[in-house]
């Protein structure tokens, strides 16, 4: 006669399965205070209590059929803590008589096989996996709720990220101006993309100059700032006073402070960290005065 699983273990298993099921569908912990979850949990606990009560009656009936020795052995084993019994069962060595009963009538190279039963925990996980797959397929192909819907999940995450970025950029502490803008090589790639979208038409690819001046040499028409990076930021933000075609990208609202910082990082990079594109290499002739930056 096999030992029964304690009531508290059954209740914990039921509550754990319900928790995983609700969290799988809702995707957050708000369901814990939901009347649906609480009601389902109470119903599950009641079913576990009823099942345990029925099990008690069946246990008493089976005990009455055992001999005194078998009954004493069962009751002695029942006093052993549940997890201790589980541990011993997992590492139990079978006797020769027990192995004889489950011996499969074939072998290879003198090695015989035993028809051992699969552990209950393994069977439990297997059936939980089967049920999970069925539920997942129903939700995925049936369009029931947002669970297993990658498109809806992506859309929600995307909107959340946009809202987070907007909130971050709206915070006065995070608004980038010429006073707190700094050069970073991490901004070069983003600045290059913005440069291609807004500046290439005049300054050409790589800033070698066309309608607009060559940005790779050390000659500058406008030098309102003492440092090169700040100077670039100023011109991109406020435009050029002597050239209306160079619009004020910042004042006109075309680029944010963060965008201007990225563009300034790219222009600084091609001016200071790469060799200049001179006339003999296809660059425009120098314009303005040679700069002496701090």
C-alpha positions as CSV (number, residue, x, y, z in Angstrom):
1,X,0.0,0.0,0.0
2,X,1.5,3.3,-1.1
3,X,1.8,6.3,1.1
4,X,-0.4,9.3,0.3
5,X,0.7,12.8,-0.5
6,X,0.1,15.2,2.5
7,X,-2.8,17.7,2.1
8,X,-0.6,20.8,2.4
9,X,1.6,19.6,-0.5
10,X,-1.5,19.1,-2.7
11,X,-2.8,22.6,-1.8
12,X,0.6,24.1,-2.6
13,X,0.7,22.3,-6.0
14,X,-2.8,23.5,-6.9
15,X,-2.0,27.1,-5.9
16,X,1.3,27.0,-7.8
17,X,-0.4,25.7,-11.0
18,X,-3.1,28.4,-10.7
19,X,-0.4,31.1,-10.2
20,X,1.5,30.0,-13.3
21,X,-1.6,29.8,-15.4
22,X,-2.9,33.3,-14.4
23,X,0.6,34.9,-14.7
24,X,1.0,33.2,-18.1
25,X,-2.2,34.9,-19.3
26,X,-2.1,38.2,-17.5
27,X,1.7,38.8,-17.7
28,X,1.8,40.7,-14.4
29,X,0.9,40.2,-10.7
30,X,-2.3,42.3,-10.8
31,X,-4.4,39.1,-10.9
32,X,-3.4,38.3,-7.2
33,X,-6.2,40.7,-6.0
34,X,-8.6,39.7,-8.8
35,X,-11.8,38.0,-7.6
36,X,-11.4,35.5,-10.4
37,X,-8.1,34.3,-9.1
38,X,-9.2,34.3,-5.5
39,X,-12.4,32.4,-6.3
40,X,-10.5,29.9,-8.4
41,X,-7.9,29.4,-5.7
42,X,-10.6,28.9,-3.1
43,X,-12.4,26.4,-5.4
44,X,-9.1,24.5,-5.9
45,X,-8.4,24.4,-2.2
46,X,-11.9,23.0,-1.6
47,X,-11.4,20.3,-4.2
48,X,-8.1,19.4,-2.6
49,X,-9.9,19.1,0.8
50,X,-12.7,17.0,-0.7
51,X,-10.1,14.7,-2.5
52,X,-8.1,14.4,0.7
53,X,-11.3,13.5,2.7
54,X,-12.2,10.8,0.2
55,X,-8.6,9.5,0.3
56,X,-8.8,9.2,4.1
57,X,-11.9,7.0,3.9
58,X,-10.2,4.8,1.2
59,X,-7.1,4.6,3.3
60,X,-9.0,3.4,6.3
61,X,-10.8,0.8,4.2
62,X,-7.6,-0.5,2.7
63,X,-5.9,-0.6,6.1
64,X,-8.7,-2.8,7.4
65,X,-7.8,-5.4,4.8
66,X,-4.1,-5.5,5.7
67,X,-2.6,-7.9,8.2
68,X,-1.3,-6.6,11.5
69,X,2.3,-6.7,10.3
70,X,1.5,-4.9,7.1
71,X,-0.6,-2.3,8.9
72,X,2.2,-1.6,11.4
73,X,4.8,-1.3,8.6
74,X,2.5,1.2,6.8
75,X,1.9,3.3,9.9
76,X,5.6,3.3,10.8
77,X,6.5,4.5,7.3
78,X,3.7,7.2,7.4
79,X,5.5,8.8,10.4
80,X,8.5,9.5,8.3
81,X,8.5,13.1,6.9
82,X,7.2,13.4,3.3
83,X,10.4,14.9,1.8
84,X,12.6,12.3,3.6
85,X,10.5,9.5,2.1
86,X,10.8,11.2,-1.3
87,X,14.6,11.4,-1.0
88,X,14.9,7.8,0.1
89,X,12.6,6.7,-2.7
90,X,14.7,8.5,-5.3
91,X,17.9,6.7,-4.2
92,X,16.5,3.4,-3.1
93,X,18.3,0.3,-4.1
94,X,15.9,-2.5,-5.1
95,X,16.3,-6.0,-3.7
96,X,16.9,-9.0,-5.9
97,X,13.3,-10.1,-5.4
98,X,12.0,-6.7,-6.5
99,X,14.2,-6.6,-9.5
100,X,13.0,-10.1,-10.5
101,X,9.4,-8.9,-10.7
102,X,10.2,-6.0,-13.1
103,X,12.9,-7.8,-15.2
104,X,12.3,-7.5,-18.9
105,X,12.8,-10.8,-20.8
106,X,15.5,-9.6,-23.1
107,X,19.0,-8.1,-22.8
108,X,22.2,-7.5,-24.7
109,X,25.8,-8.5,-23.9
110,X,24.7,-9.8,-20.5
111,X,23.0,-6.6,-19.5
112,X,19.4,-7.0,-18.5
113,X,16.7,-4.3,-18.4
114,X,14.3,-3.5,-15.6
115,X,10.8,-2.1,-16.2
116,X,11.0,0.6,-13.6
117,X,8.1,3.0,-13.3
118,X,8.7,6.6,-14.2
119,X,8.9,8.9,-11.2
120,X,5.7,10.7,-10.3
121,X,7.5,14.1,-10.5
122,X,8.6,13.3,-14.1
123,X,5.1,12.2,-15.1
124,X,3.6,15.3,-13.4
125,X,6.0,17.7,-15.3
126,X,5.2,15.8,-18.6
127,X,1.4,16.3,-18.2
128,X,1.8,19.9,-17.1
129,X,3.9,20.4,-20.3
130,X,1.2,18.8,-22.4
131,X,-1.5,21.0,-20.9
132,X,0.7,24.1,-21.3
133,X,1.2,23.3,-25.0
134,X,-2.5,22.8,-25.6
135,X,-3.3,26.1,-23.9
136,X,-0.5,27.9,-25.8
137,X,-1.7,26.6,-29.2
138,X,-5.3,27.7,-28.4
139,X,-4.2,31.2,-27.5
140,X,-1.7,31.5,-30.3
141,X,-3.9,30.3,-33.2
142,X,-7.3,31.2,-31.7
143,X,-6.3,34.8,-30.9
144,X,-7.7,34.5,-27.4
145,X,-6.3,37.3,-25.3
146,X,-2.8,38.7,-25.6
147,X,-1.0,35.7,-24.3
148,X,1.2,34.0,-26.9
149,X,0.6,36.9,-29.3
150,X,4.0,38.2,-30.2
151,X,2.7,41.1,-32.3
152,X,0.6,42.5,-29.6
153,X,3.3,42.0,-27.0
154,X,5.8,43.8,-29.2
155,X,3.4,46.6,-29.8
156,X,2.8,47.1,-26.1
157,X,6.5,47.0,-25.3
158,X,7.2,49.4,-28.2
159,X,4.6,51.9,-26.9
160,X,5.9,51.6,-23.4
161,X,9.5,52.3,-24.6
162,X,8.3,55.4,-26.6
163,X,6.5,56.7,-23.5
164,X,9.5,56.1,-21.4
165,X,11.8,58.0,-23.8
166,X,9.3,60.8,-24.1
167,X,9.0,61.1,-20.3
168,X,12.8,61.0,-20.0
169,X,13.4,63.7,-22.7
170,X,10.6,65.9,-21.2
171,X,12.3,66.0,-17.8
172,X,14.2,69.3,-17.6
173,X,17.1,67.5,-16.0
174,X,17.6,65.4,-19.2
175,X,17.1,68.1,-21.8
176,X,20.4,68.5,-23.7
177,X,21.5,72.1,-24.4
178,X,24.8,73.6,-25.5
179,X,25.7,74.0,-21.8
180,X,25.5,70.3,-20.9
181,X,26.2,68.7,-24.2
182,X,29.3,66.6,-24.3
183,X,31.2,64.7,-26.9
184,X,31.1,60.9,-26.8
185,X,32.2,58.3,-29.4
186,X,29.1,56.4,-28.6
187,X,27.1,59.1,-30.4
188,X,29.0,59.0,-33.6
189,X,27.0,56.3,-35.4
190,X,23.6,57.9,-34.5
191,X,25.0,61.3,-35.5
192,X,26.1,59.9,-38.9
193,X,22.6,58.7,-39.7
194,X,21.2,62.2,-38.8
195,X,23.9,63.8,-40.9
196,X,22.9,61.7,-43.9
197,X,19.3,62.6,-43.4
198,X,19.7,66.4,-42.9
199,X,23.2,67.6,-44.0
200,X,24.4,65.5,-46.9
201,X,22.5,67.5,-49.5
202,X,24.8,70.6,-48.8
203,X,28.0,69.2,-47.2
204,X,28.0,65.9,-49.2
205,X,29.0,62.5,-47.9
206,X,31.6,62.5,-45.2
207,X,31.3,66.3,-44.8
208,X,33.8,66.9,-47.6
209,X,31.8,70.0,-48.7
210,X,29.7,71.0,-51.7
211,X,27.1,73.8,-51.5
212,X,28.1,73.9,-47.8
213,X,31.6,74.3,-46.6
214,X,34.1,71.5,-46.0
215,X,33.7,70.2,-42.5
216,X,36.8,68.1,-42.4
217,X,39.4,71.0,-42.5
218,X,40.2,73.5,-39.8
219,X,38.7,76.5,-41.5
220,X,35.4,77.8,-40.2
221,X,33.2,80.6,-41.4
222,X,31.4,80.9,-38.0
223,X,33.3,80.6,-34.7
224,X,30.9,81.7,-32.0
225,X,32.3,79.2,-29.4
226,X,35.8,78.6,-28.0
227,X,35.7,74.8,-28.4
228,X,35.1,72.9,-31.6
229,X,32.3,70.6,-30.3
230,X,30.4,73.5,-28.7
231,X,30.9,75.5,-31.9
232,X,29.4,72.8,-34.0
233,X,26.4,72.4,-31.6
234,X,25.8,76.2,-31.8
235,X,25.8,76.3,-35.6
236,X,23.5,73.3,-35.9
237,X,21.1,74.7,-33.3
238,X,21.0,78.3,-34.4
239,X,22.0,78.2,-38.0
240,X,24.5,80.4,-39.9
241,X,23.9,84.2,-39.7
242,X,25.6,84.7,-43.1
243,X,24.0,81.8,-44.9
244,X,20.2,81.4,-44.8
245,X,20.4,77.9,-46.4
246,X,22.0,76.7,-43.2
247,X,18.8,76.5,-41.1
248,X,18.6,76.6,-37.4
249,X,17.8,72.9,-36.9
250,X,17.3,73.3,-33.1
251,X,15.3,76.5,-33.1
252,X,13.1,75.3,-35.9
253,X,12.3,72.1,-34.0
254,X,13.7,69.8,-36.7
255,X,16.3,68.2,-34.3
256,X,16.2,67.8,-30.5
257,X,19.1,68.7,-28.2
258,X,20.0,65.0,-28.2
259,X,20.0,64.9,-32.0
260,X,22.2,67.9,-32.2
261,X,24.6,66.4,-29.7
262,X,24.8,63.3,-31.9
263,X,25.4,65.3,-35.1
264,X,28.0,67.5,-33.4
265,X,29.8,64.3,-32.3
266,X,29.9,63.0,-35.9
267,X,31.2,66.3,-37.3
268,X,33.7,66.5,-34.5
269,X,34.8,63.0,-35.3
270,X,35.3,63.6,-39.1
271,X,37.1,66.8,-38.3
272,X,39.4,65.8,-35.5
273,X,39.7,62.0,-35.6
274,X,40.0,61.4,-39.4
275,X,42.3,62.9,-42.0
276,X,40.8,66.0,-43.8
277,X,39.4,65.6,-47.3
278,X,41.5,68.1,-49.2
279,X,40.8,69.5,-52.7
280,X,43.1,67.0,-54.3
281,X,41.0,64.2,-52.8
282,X,37.7,65.6,-53.9
283,X,37.0,68.0,-51.0
284,X,35.8,71.6,-51.2
285,X,38.3,74.5,-50.9
286,X,38.7,75.9,-47.4
287,X,36.3,78.7,-46.4
288,X,36.5,81.1,-43.5
289,X,39.3,81.6,-41.1
290,X,41.6,79.0,-39.6
291,X,40.4,78.1,-36.1
292,X,42.4,77.9,-32.9
293,X,40.3,75.9,-30.5
294,X,40.9,75.5,-26.8
